[in-house]
Each structure stands twice: as C-alpha cells, then as structure tokens.
Amino acid sequence: MKLFKRTAGTTDGIGARMEEAAARYLQAAGLTVIARNYRSRRGEIDLIANDGDTLVFAEVRYRSNNRFGTAGATVDRRKQQKLLATAQSYLLQNKLDCPCRFDVIAIEGDVQNIQWIKNAFGA
C-alpha cells in the first residue's frame, strides 16, 4: 500500500494551499480561525472562525479559470445542505448556542484573486 503526501501539484496540495490562503485572508480581516477541516459523518467544513460574537463556517472554493462557472457558484444546494448539517454537528458537539454565518471564500486563478462572500446562504 502506497501512502501519498500532499504535494503542491496535486489536487489535495492545491486545495491545502488555497485553504491556507483563505485562512490568512480571514485572519487579516480580523477573524480568528479556530478550526480547519472539521469533519463529521455528515461532511466537512474547510474553516471555522470567530467574527466577533458570530461563528463563521467558511467553504473554500477554487477554480483555475471560470470557463465552467465561477468558484462561488459551485456551492450548490446539495453542498449547502451538507454544510448546514455538518455545522449543526459542530455546534452540538461543542455545546454552542451563538449566532452563525455561512461564508464562501472563492479563489479564481491565483491566491491574489480572492472573493469573500459573506452570508452566502443560510439555514
């Protein structure tokens, strides 16, 4: 059995780089990243951060180009439902009752082209 490392040229490697860029972007905007790649049986949330008293669940989406649609547009209804269910798991597991927001960090081309879509969708 071979084990594969995340390298810069692989899809996982690119995803990890984009998530790191998104985390730095949110931190520069004043948010505190408290979790990365939170997983439950319902799905995964890329970044969880505090924005004041609001808990932010952020989905990071990357597209090398927008030929087949923008990065932000790829968070379809099915993905939103998975994110909502996973966020609910996080809140229950950590016994939290606080305001929440679902954001999308869309990156197209390179990490210099970041679009932060606050309140991209809701429960």
N, C-alpha and C positions, 0 to 999 in steps of 0.2 A: 504494500500500500504506500503510495507516494503522498507526502504532505506538501501542499503548495503554500508558499509565502505570498503575502500581498506585495506585489511589486508595482512600480509606477506605471507600467504599460498594461496591466491587466484591468479588467472592468472593476474588480474589487479595489485595486490600487487607486484607480481614478476616483471611485466613489469615496474612498477614505480621504483622499486629498481634497475633494470638494466638501465633504463634511467638516474637515478641519478648517477650510477657508470660511465656511458658513459660521462655524463656532467663533472664529476670530472676528468675523464681521459683526455678529451679535454682541460679543464682548466689547468691541469698540463702540457700539451704540449704547452701552451701559447695562446690558443684560448680564446676568450671572448664569453660566451654563452649569447645571447641577447633575445632568446625566447624558450619556451618549449611547446610542444603540440599545435602548431599553427594549427588551424582548419579553413577550408573554405568549401564551398559546394562541392568542388572537392575532398577533402581528408584531411589528417593530416600529419604534419611533426613533428617528435619527437623533434629534436633540431635544432636551427638556431644559428650560431655562426660567429664571425668575425675572420678571419685568416689574419691579416694584412689588406690589402685592398680588400680581397676576402670574399664574403659572402658564408658560408658553410651551406648547407642543409643536415642534417645527419639523416639517418634512423637507428634506433637501433633494432637489431635482436638478439633474444636469443633462444638457444636450450639447453635443459638439457643434450643431447647427440647428436652425429651426425649419429645415426643409420639410419635416414631417409634423410640425407643430412646435409651439413654444414649450419650454421646460415646465412652466407653471400650469399650462393646460393639460399636462399629463396626470395631474391629480384628479382622476375621475371619481364618480360617485362611489364606485366599489372601493377604491383606495381610501376615500374619506370615511366610509363605514368602518373599515379595518382600523384606521387611526383613532376613530372615536371609541371603538371597543377596547383598543389597547390602552388608550388614555384612561378609560374607566377602570381597567385593571390596575394601572399605576396608582390612581387615586385611592382605590380600595386597599391595595397592598400597603400603601404608606399612610393610610387613615387621614387623608387630606380632604378638607372642605374649603375650597378657595375659588376665586374667580379664575377661569381658564380661557385660553385663546388658542386657536389653531392657525399657525402661520406656514407659509411656504417660502423657502429660500430657493429661488430659481437662478441657475447659473447657465449661461449660454456662451459657448466658445471658450472663454478662459475665465480665471478667477477674478479678473478685473471687471467682468460684466455680471454683477450680482443684482438681482431684483428681490426685494423683501416685500412679500405680500402679506401684510398684517390682516388678521381676521379673514383668512382666505375662505373659510367655511365655518359653520357652527353646528352645534348639536340640534 
